[in-house]
């Protein structure tokens, strides 16, 4: 199994970067799926729609503010905005970094892998989770 998919299946805590309280967004829909699948979902959002809490969890402006270990960082920001998120994931020693569908950063994922993180891009956590459950 791909290391990032294995990291997803083994994870307990997932920080979702780009998750805010807008229920019509893909990040929200997938975060609800992950929460319902048994993961603790921590919202991380530093944009125009800040929230103190999303899905019953305290929201953070960045990964470095989260107390405790993050098993996987699920990223819903534009490709060109992923560099600082990847650096933060490395800094907090997250287990994995996951760039959602249509999001990529080859150089950033190379740095993440060199730092020991499992890494994947242009893939959906919900789709891959469902596939792994069927396998």
C-alpha positions, 0 to 999 in steps of 0.5 A: 500500500502507498505510504500516504494511504497507509498513513491515512488508514493508521491516522487518528488525528487529521488537520484539514488546512483550508477547512472553515464553516462554509458547508458548501465547500469540498473541504467541509464535505470531506472533513465531515466524511473523515469525522464520521469515519472516526478521525479527529478532524482539526480545522486549520484556516487563515483566510477570509472566513475564520471561525473559532470552531468547526465541526465541534473542534477548535479552529487554528490559524496554522499547524504550529498552533495545534497542541498534540500530534497530528498524524496527517495534514490534509490540504485544501489550498491552491498549489501555489500556497502549499509551500508554507503548509508543507514546511509547517507539517515538517516542523510539527513532525506530522506523519503525512502530508496530503495534497487534495485533488488538483493540488500539487507541489513536487518540490514541497513533497520531496522536502516532506519525504526527505524529512520522513513524512509520507506524502501524496498529491492530487488525490482525495482522502475520501476516495482513497479511504473508501478504496482502502476499506474495500481492499 
